Amino acid sequence: MKRWVLLLIALVVVLVFNRCDVIEKPYRETASNGGGGSSDTVAVRKVLLEDFTGHKCGNCPRAHEIAHSLSNTYGNKLVIMSIHLSSFAKLDLGNGYVTDYRTPTGQEIDGTFGPFDALGLPKGFVNRKAFDNVSPALDKDDWGAKIASIISTPPDASLKITNQYNESTRQVNIKVEGKFLKTLTGDYKLAVYITEDSCISMQKDYSKIPENVPDYVHRHVLRGAVNSTWGDEISTGGIANAGTTFTKNYSYILNSAWNAKNCHVVAFINKAGSSVTEKEVIQVEEKGIK
C-alpha cells in the first residue's frame, strides 16, 4: 500500500512540472515600443516638434526648456528637431558664435513656411499641422496644448527604422519600413533627416549675466536631409490604402565633425500638398545611429 502511495505522489509531481510548460489560449502578446519603430499591433501615434531657433536668439532658451519638459512628459512618443535658421543663426566670429548649425534643409523650410525673420523666433511646428488653417507656426507657449490634442489619437501609419553604421567609413545604411493603418486621401512622402544631440557652443540667453553662454548644450540639432527636404513619394493618385506597405533604403556619410554616438535618424510621413497648410506629418520615428 505504501508503495502505491509513493508511486501516486511521483505521478502527480511529474504532471505538475509538465503542466508548467503549457500556456492556455488565448495568448496575450506583449510587445516592446522602443526606439526605432513598432509593429501594427502596438503602433502608437508619435508627434514631431520642430523647434525653430538660432544661437543669437536670446529668448530661444526658454523654448528649449519647454521642449525638454515636453520630452520628459511624453518620452519617445515625442520626436524633437531643433532647426537653426534666419538671421539669428548667422555666425558672429567676433563674439564667439563660430559654430554654424544652418543647413540647406533649414533654408528651404524657411523659404517655404517663413520667412522666420518676419515671424520671429522662437517658433515651432507640431506635426506641421496648421491648427488655424493659415500657418503651422506656433508660439512656444502653445506647443504643449497642441501636442496634447493629438498625441493620444490612433495612428494613421507605422514606421520602423533599422540603421547599420560603419565606423571606418562613417557610412550609415538606413532602412525605413512603413505601413498605412488607415485609408487616407491625398498624396504622401517620406522624409529622412539626421540630427545630432548635445552640441556644445555659444548661445545667447537673456536670462543670464553675461548673456553670451559659451558652453550651452544644443539639443536635437538638425544636421541635414538624407533624401531631400521634402522626401520621396510613397503614395500617389490621391489615396493611400490601409494595409499598404513600403520599404526605403538609403546610405549617408556622416560629417567628420559630428559625434556619431549623438546622431539620430528621424523619418516622418507627411502630406505632399502644395500649400503650407497641406504638409501635415502623420507619423514620425527616431532611431540612434549607434
LINSULQUI-V162485 format. One record per pair of residues at least 4 apart in sequence whose ideal C-beta (glycine too) atoms are under 8 Angstrom apart, sorted by the first residue. I is the first residue (numbers start at 1). J is the second residue. Records with the same first field share a line. If there is no record, write none. Layout:
I = J ; J
This chain:
1 = 5
2 = 6
3 = 7
4 = 8
5 = 9
6 = 10
7 = 11
8 = 12
9 = 13
10 = 14
11 = 15
12 = 16
13 = 17
14 = 18
15 = 19
16 = 20
18 = 22
23 = 27
29 = 41
31 = 38 ; 39 ; 41 ; 42
32 = 38 ; 42
33 = 38 ; 42 ; 44 ; 76
34 = 76
35 = 76 ; 286 ; 287 ; 288
36 = 160 ; 161 ; 162 ; 285 ; 287
37 = 158 ; 159 ; 160 ; 161 ; 177 ; 285 ; 287
38 = 42 ; 43 ; 44 ; 158 ; 160
39 = 43 ; 158 ; 160
40 = 158 ; 179 ; 181
43 = 155 ; 157 ; 158 ; 181
44 = 77 ; 155
45 = 77 ; 150 ; 151 ; 152 ; 153 ; 154 ; 155 ; 156 ; 283
46 = 76 ; 77 ; 78 ; 79 ; 151 ; 155 ; 283 ; 284 ; 285
47 = 74 ; 77 ; 78 ; 79 ; 126 ; 127 ; 147 ; 150 ; 151 ; 284
48 = 79 ; 81 ; 125 ; 126 ; 127 ; 128 ; 266 ; 268 ; 281 ; 284
49 = 67 ; 70 ; 78 ; 79 ; 80 ; 81 ; 124 ; 125 ; 126 ; 143 ; 147
50 = 80 ; 81 ; 83 ; 109 ; 124 ; 125 ; 128
51 = 63 ; 64 ; 67 ; 80 ; 81 ; 82 ; 83 ; 122 ; 124 ; 220
52 = 83 ; 85 ; 86 ; 116 ; 121 ; 122 ; 123 ; 124 ; 125 ; 137
53 = 57 ; 60 ; 63 ; 64 ; 82 ; 83 ; 84 ; 88 ; 89 ; 121 ; 122
54 = 60 ; 84 ; 85 ; 86 ; 87 ; 88 ; 89 ; 90 ; 121
55 = 84 ; 88 ; 89 ; 97 ; 99 ; 101 ; 201 ; 202 ; 203 ; 204 ; 216 ; 218
56 = 87 ; 88 ; 89 ; 90 ; 92 ; 97 ; 204
57 = 88 ; 121 ; 122 ; 204
58 = 204 ; 205 ; 206 ; 211
59 = 63 ; 121 ; 122 ; 206
60 = 64 ; 88 ; 121 ; 122 ; 203 ; 204
61 = 65 ; 203 ; 205 ; 207 ; 216
62 = 66 ; 122 ; 140 ; 207
63 = 67 ; 122 ; 124 ; 140
64 = 68 ; 82 ; 219
65 = 69
66 = 70 ; 140 ; 141 ; 143 ; 144
67 = 71 ; 80 ; 82 ; 124 ; 143 ; 219 ; 220
68 = 72 ; 219
69 = 73
70 = 74 ; 78 ; 80 ; 143 ; 144 ; 147
71 = 75 ; 78 ; 80
73 = 78
74 = 78 ; 147 ; 151
76 = 286
77 = 151
78 = 147 ; 151
79 = 266 ; 268 ; 284 ; 285 ; 286
80 = 219 ; 220
81 = 193 ; 195 ; 220 ; 222 ; 266
82 = 195 ; 218 ; 219 ; 220 ; 221 ; 222
83 = 103 ; 105 ; 106 ; 109 ; 222
84 = 88 ; 89 ; 101 ; 102 ; 103 ; 106 ; 221 ; 222
85 = 89 ; 102 ; 106 ; 107 ; 109 ; 110 ; 114 ; 116
86 = 110 ; 114 ; 115 ; 116 ; 117 ; 121
87 = 117
88 = 121
89 = 100 ; 101 ; 102 ; 106
90 = 97 ; 102
91 = 97 ; 98 ; 100
92 = 96 ; 97
93 = 97 ; 98
95 = 202 ; 212
96 = 202 ; 212 ; 214
97 = 201 ; 202
98 = 201 ; 202
99 = 199 ; 201 ; 202
101 = 199 ; 218 ; 221 ; 222
102 = 106 ; 107
103 = 107 ; 222 ; 223 ; 224 ; 225
104 = 108 ; 224 ; 225 ; 229
105 = 109 ; 193 ; 222 ; 224 ; 225 ; 229
106 = 110 ; 222
107 = 111
108 = 112 ; 229 ; 230
109 = 113 ; 114 ; 229
110 = 114 ; 115 ; 116
111 = 115
112 = 276
113 = 125 ; 135 ; 136 ; 137 ; 276
114 = 118 ; 119
115 = 119
116 = 120 ; 121 ; 123
119 = 123 ; 137
122 = 139 ; 140
123 = 137 ; 138 ; 139 ; 140
124 = 137 ; 138 ; 139 ; 140 ; 143
125 = 129 ; 136 ; 137 ; 138
126 = 131 ; 136 ; 138 ; 143 ; 146 ; 147 ; 150
127 = 136 ; 150 ; 280 ; 281 ; 282 ; 284
128 = 136 ; 270 ; 279 ; 280 ; 281
129 = 136 ; 146 ; 150 ; 280 ; 281
130 = 134 ; 135 ; 136 ; 276 ; 277 ; 280
131 = 136 ; 138 ; 146
133 = 277
134 = 277
135 = 276 ; 277
136 = 276 ; 277 ; 279 ; 280
138 = 142 ; 143 ; 146
142 = 146
143 = 147
144 = 148
145 = 149
146 = 150
147 = 151
148 = 152
154 = 181 ; 182
155 = 181 ; 282 ; 283
156 = 180 ; 181 ; 182 ; 184 ; 282 ; 283
157 = 178 ; 179 ; 180 ; 181 ; 182 ; 269 ; 282 ; 283
158 = 178 ; 179 ; 181 ; 283
159 = 176 ; 177 ; 178 ; 267 ; 268 ; 269 ; 283 ; 284 ; 285
160 = 176 ; 177 ; 178 ; 285
161 = 174 ; 175 ; 176 ; 265 ; 267 ; 285 ; 286 ; 287
162 = 174 ; 175 ; 177 ; 287
163 = 172 ; 173 ; 174 ; 175 ; 265 ; 287 ; 288 ; 289
164 = 172 ; 173
165 = 170 ; 171 ; 172 ; 173 ; 260 ; 289 ; 290
166 = 170 ; 171 ; 172 ; 173
167 = 260
169 = 253
170 = 253 ; 254 ; 256 ; 260
171 = 251 ; 252 ; 253 ; 254
172 = 251 ; 252 ; 253 ; 254 ; 265 ; 289
173 = 249 ; 250 ; 251
174 = 192 ; 226 ; 249 ; 250 ; 251 ; 252 ; 265 ; 267
175 = 247 ; 248 ; 249
176 = 190 ; 192 ; 247 ; 248 ; 249 ; 250 ; 267 ; 285
177 = 245 ; 246 ; 247
178 = 190 ; 234 ; 245 ; 246 ; 247 ; 269 ; 283
179 = 243 ; 244 ; 245 ; 246
180 = 184 ; 235 ; 240 ; 241 ; 242 ; 243 ; 244 ; 245
181 = 242
182 = 242
183 = 239 ; 240 ; 241 ; 242
184 = 188 ; 239 ; 240 ; 282
185 = 238 ; 239 ; 240
186 = 238 ; 239 ; 240 ; 271 ; 272 ; 273 ; 278
187 = 233 ; 235 ; 236 ; 237 ; 238 ; 240 ; 271 ; 272 ; 273
188 = 233 ; 234 ; 235 ; 240 ; 269 ; 270 ; 271 ; 272 ; 282
189 = 230 ; 231 ; 232 ; 233 ; 234 ; 269 ; 270 ; 271 ; 272
190 = 227 ; 231 ; 232 ; 234 ; 246 ; 248 ; 267 ; 268 ; 269
191 = 225 ; 227 ; 228 ; 229 ; 230 ; 231 ; 232 ; 267 ; 268 ; 270
192 = 225 ; 226 ; 227 ; 231 ; 248 ; 250 ; 265 ; 266 ; 267
193 = 222 ; 223 ; 224 ; 225 ; 226 ; 265 ; 266 ; 267
194 = 222 ; 223 ; 224 ; 225 ; 226 ; 252 ; 254 ; 263 ; 264 ; 265 ; 266 ; 289
195 = 220 ; 221 ; 222 ; 223 ; 263 ; 264 ; 266 ; 286
196 = 221 ; 223 ; 258 ; 259 ; 262 ; 263 ; 264
197 = 219 ; 220 ; 221 ; 262 ; 263 ; 264
198 = 217 ; 218 ; 219 ; 259 ; 262
199 = 217 ; 218 ; 221 ; 262
200 = 215 ; 216 ; 217 ; 218
201 = 214 ; 216 ; 218
202 = 212 ; 213 ; 214 ; 216
203 = 212 ; 213 ; 216 ; 218
204 = 211 ; 212 ; 213
205 = 211 ; 213 ; 216
206 = 211
208 = 213
223 = 255 ; 258 ; 263
225 = 229 ; 231
226 = 250 ; 252 ; 265
227 = 231 ; 232 ; 248 ; 250
228 = 232
230 = 272
231 = 270
232 = 248
233 = 272
234 = 240 ; 246 ; 248 ; 269
235 = 239 ; 240 ; 244
240 = 244
254 = 258 ; 260 ; 263 ; 289
258 = 262 ; 263
259 = 263
260 = 289 ; 290
261 = 290
263 = 288 ; 289 ; 290
264 = 286 ; 287 ; 288 ; 289
265 = 286 ; 287 ; 288 ; 289
266 = 284 ; 285 ; 286
267 = 284 ; 285 ; 286
268 = 281 ; 283 ; 284 ; 285
269 = 281 ; 282 ; 283 ; 284
270 = 279 ; 280 ; 281 ; 282
271 = 278 ; 279 ; 280 ; 282
272 = 278 ; 279
273 = 277 ; 278 ; 279
274 = 278
275 = 279
